[in-house]
Amino acid sequence: MDIRDEQRAKRAFRARLAVSAAFLCNGLILAAWVSRIPEITSGLDLSSGQTGTALMGIALGSITIFPFCGRLVSVYGSANVVLVSGLILAAAMPFVSFAPSLHVLLAVLYLSGLGVGGTEVSMNSQGVEVERFARTNIMSSLHGFFSVGAFAGAGIGAGLAALDVSPRVHLAGICLLCAVIYIVSWRWMIPDSPESKGTKPPPAFSFPPRALWALGLVGIAVAVTEGGVADWGGLYLHEELHRSAAFAALGFTVFQLTMLIGRFLGDRLVFRFGAVRVLRVGSLIAAVGLAIGIGLNEPMPVLVSFMLAGGGVAVAFPLVFSAAANRRDLPRGQSVAAISSLAYTGFLAGPPILGWFAEATSLRTMFGVIVLLCVLAAVMAGAAKGAGEIIVETSPVAE
């Protein structure tokens, strides 16, 4: 290895570490909030429908920013958008624990959603840049670091809830730590390549092109599954099966644990079996696992079903982004931003809509809808063809 190759390897390692840290922080902050949802919503005496309305705040904030993200990333660079959006998220989220009413909670979650939407699009865009620069598959492991943060955040939340530590102290401490990490990691990220931008920046406001609708539908299905189990799994255990707040937080923890394991194994599985097969089999595992667990409707089977669901959909989300990045008919920045808009809209808007559905029916029936979405993802897995392939850049990247 000559000096230039050695310098590139070091640069790639630092950039991979930096974007991994950003993914981890997002998982940590969101899990801190999710793990305290039962306590915060109980303190405000919110029903399932009102909780769904509150959760819509994050979705609305993210949906507001999504159509502009392609332009923001193209003009300012994915690294800069990660930094600014991450700081917005870290600054806003602690205030959910101070909200005196549903309306204030909704407003704070909306501001948090602006940060969530900006970071999710820009982190995935930066991840694709690092993947091409390093010339190796890393997208699944990057989402694995999100799961590391979510798992750690869920575990911390469960522990602090059991110790009666207030959500205010918990969320403030987590967000302050993550703000520092966003700033430090920003310095090691890399500039976006010309291929990701195309010949001209996308319009300031744009919707996903028709070419990505099928892939986007798969992304929505697996995203609603992930967000639905994450946001409502604890409440299902707490309200439907009458478990303690600490036990309810454990449901989210085991879901994130198997998702974490699956994502760090994901790149290897895709290399061996192919993206479409991994996506199809994983979605079916999630569907069957949830169907059996909810059918038995006992605490331990439900916990096991959450574990199967986490492992089943673990690689699905990263594969959707990889498939979008490998399209030859669209600039990479535009395609990644577009699929982010669709998938994360499902991830963020899906749980509140599920909450309204649960209000009209039941939490158990709502999880039946999630089972059907997993089946849909399995049927349409062919849309992810091409995911996991590494395309070497034809133009130089700044080193």
HUSUL-V192383 format. One record per residue. N is the residue number from 1. RES is the residue in one letter. PHI is phi in whole degrees, 0 to 359 (NA if undefined). OMEGA is omega in degrees with one decimal (999 if undefined). Layout:
((N & RES & PHI & OMEGA) (N & RES & PHI & OMEGA))
This chain:
((1 & M & NA & 179.4) (2 & D & 281 & -174.8) (3 & I & 297 & -178.7) (4 & R & 295 & 178.4) (5 & D & 295 & 178.9) (6 & E & 294 & 178.2) (7 & Q & 295 & 178.5) (8 & R & 296 & 179.8) (9 & A & 298 & 178.9) (10 & K & 294 & 179.5) (11 & R & 297 & 179.5) (12 & A & 296 & 180.0) (13 & F & 296 & 179.3) (14 & R & 296 & -179.6) (15 & A & 294 & 178.5) (16 & R & 296 & 177.7) (17 & L & 296 & -177.5) (18 & A & 294 & -178.2) (19 & V & 289 & 174.2) (20 & S & 298 & 178.9) (21 & A & 296 & 178.5) (22 & A & 295 & 176.5) (23 & F & 300 & -179.4) (24 & L & 300 & -178.6) (25 & C & 296 & 177.8) (26 & N & 298 & 177.0) (27 & G & 297 & -178.5) (28 & L & 295 & -178.9) (29 & I & 292 & -179.0) (30 & L & 295 & 178.4) (31 & A & 291 & 177.0) (32 & A & 300 & 177.7) (33 & W & 292 & -176.1) (34 & V & 298 & -177.5) (35 & S & 294 & 179.5) (36 & R & 254 & 178.8) (37 & I & 304 & -179.4) (38 & P & 303 & -177.8) (39 & E & 289 & -177.7) (40 & I & 292 & -178.7) (41 & T & 288 & 176.0) (42 & S & 294 & 178.5) (43 & G & 297 & 177.6) (44 & L & 265 & 178.5) (45 & D & 58 & -178.5) (46 & L & 268 & 173.9) (47 & S & 280 & 177.4) (48 & S & 300 & 178.8) (49 & G & 295 & 178.6) (50 & Q & 291 & 175.4) (51 & T & 296 & 175.6) (52 & G & 299 & 176.8) (53 & T & 297 & 178.5) (54 & A & 297 & 179.5) (55 & L & 298 & 178.3) (56 & M & 296 & 178.3) (57 & G & 301 & 178.2) (58 & I & 297 & -179.6) (59 & A & 298 & -178.7) (60 & L & 296 & 177.6) (61 & G & 298 & -179.6) (62 & S & 292 & 179.5) (63 & I & 297 & 177.2) (64 & T & 299 & -174.2) (65 & I & 272 & -174.8) (66 & F & 307 & -175.8) (67 & P & 296 & -179.5) (68 & F & 265 & -170.4) (69 & C & 293 & 178.8) (70 & G & 301 & 179.2) (71 & R & 292 & -179.1) (72 & L & 299 & 179.9) (73 & V & 294 & -178.9) (74 & S & 295 & -175.5) (75 & V & 279 & -172.7) (76 & Y & 258 & -179.3) (77 & G & 92 & -176.2) (78 & S & 297 & -178.2) (79 & A & 297 & -179.7) (80 & N & 293 & 178.8) (81 & V & 291 & 174.9) (82 & V & 302 & -177.0) (83 & L & 298 & -175.8) (84 & V & 296 & -179.0) (85 & S & 294 & 179.1) (86 & G & 297 & 179.3) (87 & L & 291 & 175.3) (88 & I & 297 & 179.5) (89 & L & 298 & -177.9) (90 & A & 294 & -179.9) (91 & A & 283 & -173.7) (92 & A & 274 & -169.2) (93 & M & 301 & -179.3) (94 & P & 303 & -174.5) (95 & F & 284 & 175.9) (96 & V & 297 & -177.6) (97 & S & 280 & 178.3) (98 & F & 258 & -174.4) (99 & A & 297 & -178.8) (100 & P & 271 & -176.2) (101 & S & 205 & 178.3) (102 & L & 299 & -176.6) (103 & H & 295 & 178.5) (104 & V & 291 & 177.6) (105 & L & 301 & 179.1) (106 & L & 299 & -179.6) (107 & A & 295 & -179.9) (108 & V & 294 & 178.8) (109 & L & 292 & 174.7) (110 & Y & 297 & 177.5) (111 & L & 298 & 176.8) (112 & S & 299 & 179.9) (113 & G & 297 & 175.0) (114 & L & 300 & 178.0) (115 & G & 291 & 179.1) (116 & V & 298 & -178.5) (117 & G & 298 & 179.9) (118 & G & 295 & -179.0) (119 & T & 291 & -175.8) (120 & E & 297 & 178.3) (121 & V & 293 & -175.2) (122 & S & 289 & 177.3) (123 & M & 295 & 178.7) (124 & N & 293 & 176.0) (125 & S & 296 & 177.6) (126 & Q & 295 & 178.5) (127 & G & 299 & 177.2) (128 & V & 295 & 178.0) (129 & E & 299 & -179.7) (130 & V & 292 & 178.6) (131 & E & 300 & 178.6) (132 & R & 290 & -179.6) (133 & F & 295 & -179.8) (134 & A & 279 & 178.9) (135 & R & 58 & 177.1) (136 & T & 204 & 178.0) (137 & N & 289 & 177.4) (138 & I & 223 & -171.3) (139 & M & 298 & 179.7) (140 & S & 296 & -179.2) (141 & S & 290 & 175.8) (142 & L & 298 & 175.8) (143 & H & 293 & 173.3) (144 & G & 297 & 177.5) (145 & F & 292 & 171.3) (146 & F & 300 & 179.4) (147 & S & 292 & 174.6) (148 & V & 301 & 178.5) (149 & G & 297 & -179.9) (150 & A & 294 & 179.3) (151 & F & 294 & 178.8) (152 & A & 297 & 179.7) (153 & G & 296 & 178.3) (154 & A & 293 & 178.7) (155 & G & 296 & 177.3) (156 & I & 298 & 179.9) (157 & G & 298 & 179.2) (158 & A & 296 & -179.6) (159 & G & 294 & -178.9) (160 & L & 291 & 176.1) (161 & A & 296 & 179.0) (162 & A & 294 & 179.4) (163 & L & 271 & 179.7) (164 & D & 63 & 173.0) (165 & V & 284 & -173.9) (166 & S & 293 & 175.3) (167 & P & 303 & -179.3) (168 & R & 297 & 178.9) (169 & V & 294 & -178.8) (170 & H & 301 & -175.3) (171 & L & 292 & 179.2) (172 & A & 296 & -179.6) (173 & G & 294 & -179.6) (174 & I & 297 & -176.0) (175 & C & 291 & 176.9) (176 & L & 295 & 177.6) (177 & L & 301 & -177.6) (178 & C & 291 & 177.3) (179 & A & 300 & 177.8) (180 & V & 296 & -179.0) (181 & I & 295 & 177.1) (182 & Y & 304 & -177.2) (183 & I & 293 & -178.4) (184 & V & 293 & -176.2) (185 & S & 291 & 179.6) (186 & W & 304 & -176.9) (187 & R & 293 & -177.0) (188 & W & 259 & 179.2) (189 & M & 287 & -175.2) (190 & I & 251 & 177.9) (191 & P & 289 & 179.5) (192 & D & 288 & -179.2) (193 & S & 280 & 178.1) (194 & P & 302 & -178.5) (195 & E & 298 & -177.3) (196 & S & 284 & -175.3) (197 & K & 265 & -175.2) (198 & G & 79 & -177.5) (199 & T & 283 & 177.5) (200 & K & 210 & -179.7) (201 & P & 297 & 175.6) (202 & P & 294 & 178.5) (203 & P & 299 & -176.7) (204 & A & 300 & -179.8) (205 & F & 230 & -177.5) (206 & S & 213 & 175.7) (207 & F & 257 & 179.7) (208 & P & 301 & 179.0) (209 & P & 291 & -177.4) (210 & R & 302 & -177.1) (211 & A & 299 & -177.0) (212 & L & 255 & -174.3) (213 & W & 295 & -179.1) (214 & A & 296 & 177.6) (215 & L & 296 & 178.2) (216 & G & 296 & 178.5) (217 & L & 294 & 174.5) (218 & V & 298 & 178.9) (219 & G & 300 & 178.9) (220 & I & 296 & -177.7) (221 & A & 299 & -178.3) (222 & V & 286 & 179.2) (223 & A & 290 & 177.5) (224 & V & 295 & 176.5) (225 & T & 299 & -179.0) (226 & E & 296 & -179.9) (227 & G & 292 & -179.1) (228 & G & 294 & 178.5) (229 & V & 293 & -179.2) (230 & A & 297 & -173.9) (231 & D & 277 & -173.2) (232 & W & 251 & -179.9) (233 & G & 299 & 178.8) (234 & G & 296 & 179.5) (235 & L & 293 & 176.2) (236 & Y & 298 & 178.9) (237 & L & 294 & -175.1) (238 & H & 283 & -173.1) (239 & E & 264 & -177.5) (240 & E & 284 & -176.6) (241 & L & 254 & 171.7) (242 & H & 59 & 175.2) (243 & R & 269 & 179.6) (244 & S & 290 & 178.2) (245 & A & 298 & 179.1) (246 & A & 294 & 178.4) (247 & F & 294 & 179.0) (248 & A & 298 & 177.8) (249 & A & 296 & 178.4) (250 & L & 296 & 178.1) (251 & G & 300 & 177.1) (252 & F & 294 & -177.6) (253 & T & 295 & -177.9) (254 & V & 290 & 176.2) (255 & F & 298 & -179.5) (256 & Q & 289 & 179.3) (257 & L & 297 & -179.2) (258 & T & 290 & 175.7) (259 & M & 294 & 177.9) (260 & L & 300 & -178.9) (261 & I & 298 & -179.2) (262 & G & 298 & -177.5) (263 & R & 287 & 177.2) (264 & F & 284 & 173.0) (265 & L & 269 & -169.8) (266 & G & 300 & -178.3) (267 & D & 301 & 179.6) (268 & R & 291 & -179.9) (269 & L & 295 & 179.6) (270 & V & 295 & 178.8) (271 & F & 298 & -175.4) (272 & R & 276 & -172.1) (273 & F & 251 & -178.2) (274 & G & 95 & -173.7) (275 & A & 295 & -175.0) (276 & V & 296 & -178.8) (277 & R & 294 & 179.8) (278 & V & 297 & 179.7) (279 & L & 295 & -177.2) (280 & R & 294 & -178.5) (281 & V & 295 & 179.9) (282 & G & 298 & 179.7) (283 & S & 295 & 177.9) (284 & L & 292 & 176.3) (285 & I & 300 & 179.1) (286 & A & 297 & -178.5) (287 & A & 296 & -178.4) (288 & V & 294 & -179.7) (289 & G & 300 & -179.8) (290 & L & 294 & -178.9) (291 & A & 298 & -179.9) (292 & I & 292 & -178.2) (293 & G & 299 & -179.4) (294 & I & 291 & 177.5) (295 & G & 295 & 177.7) (296 & L & 288 & 173.3) (297 & N & 58 & 173.4) (298 & E & 239 & -173.0) (299 & P & 307 & -176.3) (300 & M & 292 & 174.7) (301 & P & 302 & 178.5) (302 & V & 294 & 176.1) (303 & L & 300 & 178.9) (304 & V & 297 & 179.3) (305 & S & 295 & 176.4) (306 & F & 294 & 177.1) (307 & M & 296 & 178.8) (308 & L & 295 & 178.6) (309 & A & 296 & 179.1) (310 & G & 299 & 178.4) (311 & G & 292 & -177.0) (312 & G & 292 & -177.5) (313 & V & 262 & -174.2) (314 & A & 305 & -173.4) (315 & V & 269 & -173.2) (316 & A & 299 & -177.6) (317 & F & 299 & 177.4) (318 & P & 300 & -179.5) (319 & L & 295 & 178.4) (320 & V & 297 & 179.3) (321 & F & 291 & 178.4) (322 & S & 296 & 178.7) (323 & A & 297 & 178.2) (324 & A & 294 & -178.4) (325 & A & 294 & -176.1) (326 & N & 268 & 175.8) (327 & R & 291 & -178.0) (328 & R & 266 & -173.2) (329 & D & 264 & -179.7) (330 & L & 222 & 171.7) (331 & P & 302 & -173.3) (332 & R & 299 & 179.4) (333 & G & 300 & -179.8) (334 & Q & 292 & -177.2) (335 & S & 292 & 178.3) (336 & V & 293 & 178.2) (337 & A & 297 & -178.6) (338 & A & 294 & -178.6) (339 & I & 290 & 174.5) (340 & S & 298 & -179.6) (341 & S & 300 & -178.7) (342 & L & 290 & -174.4) (343 & A & 293 & -177.7) (344 & Y & 286 & 171.0) (345 & T & 297 & 175.5) (346 & G & 296 & -178.3) (347 & F & 296 & -174.0) (348 & L & 264 & -179.5) (349 & A & 276 & -178.5) (350 & G & 302 & -179.2) (351 & P & 302 & 176.3) (352 & P & 298 & 178.7) (353 & I & 296 & 175.8) (354 & L & 299 & 178.5) (355 & G & 296 & 177.0) (356 & W & 295 & 177.7) (357 & F & 296 & 178.6) (358 & A & 295 & 178.0) (359 & E & 297 & -178.8) (360 & A & 278 & -178.0) (361 & T & 239 & 176.7) (362 & S & 194 & 176.9) (363 & L & 298 & -179.5) (364 & R & 295 & 177.2) (365 & T & 295 & 178.0) (366 & M & 301 & 178.7) (367 & F & 292 & 172.8) (368 & G & 296 & 176.1) (369 & V & 296 & 178.6) (370 & I & 298 & 176.5) (371 & V & 301 & 179.9) (372 & L & 296 & 177.8) (373 & L & 295 & 176.4) (374 & C & 297 & 176.7) (375 & V & 296 & 177.8) (376 & L & 301 & 178.8) (377 & A & 298 & 178.8) (378 & A & 295 & -178.4) (379 & V & 295 & -175.7) (380 & M & 261 & -176.3) (381 & A & 301 & -179.9) (382 & G & 299 & 179.0) (383 & A & 294 & -178.8) (384 & A & 269 & 178.3) (385 & K & 303 & -178.3) (386 & G & 99 & 177.8) (387 & A & 294 & 177.5) (388 & G & 89 & 177.6) (389 & E & 279 & 177.8) (390 & I & 256 & 179.0) (391 & I & 254 & -179.1) (392 & V & 284 & -177.8) (393 & E & 297 & 176.0) (394 & T & 264 & 177.6) (395 & S & 237 & -174.8) (396 & P & 291 & 173.7) (397 & V & 250 & -178.3) (398 & A & 303 & -179.7) (399 & E & 243 & 999))
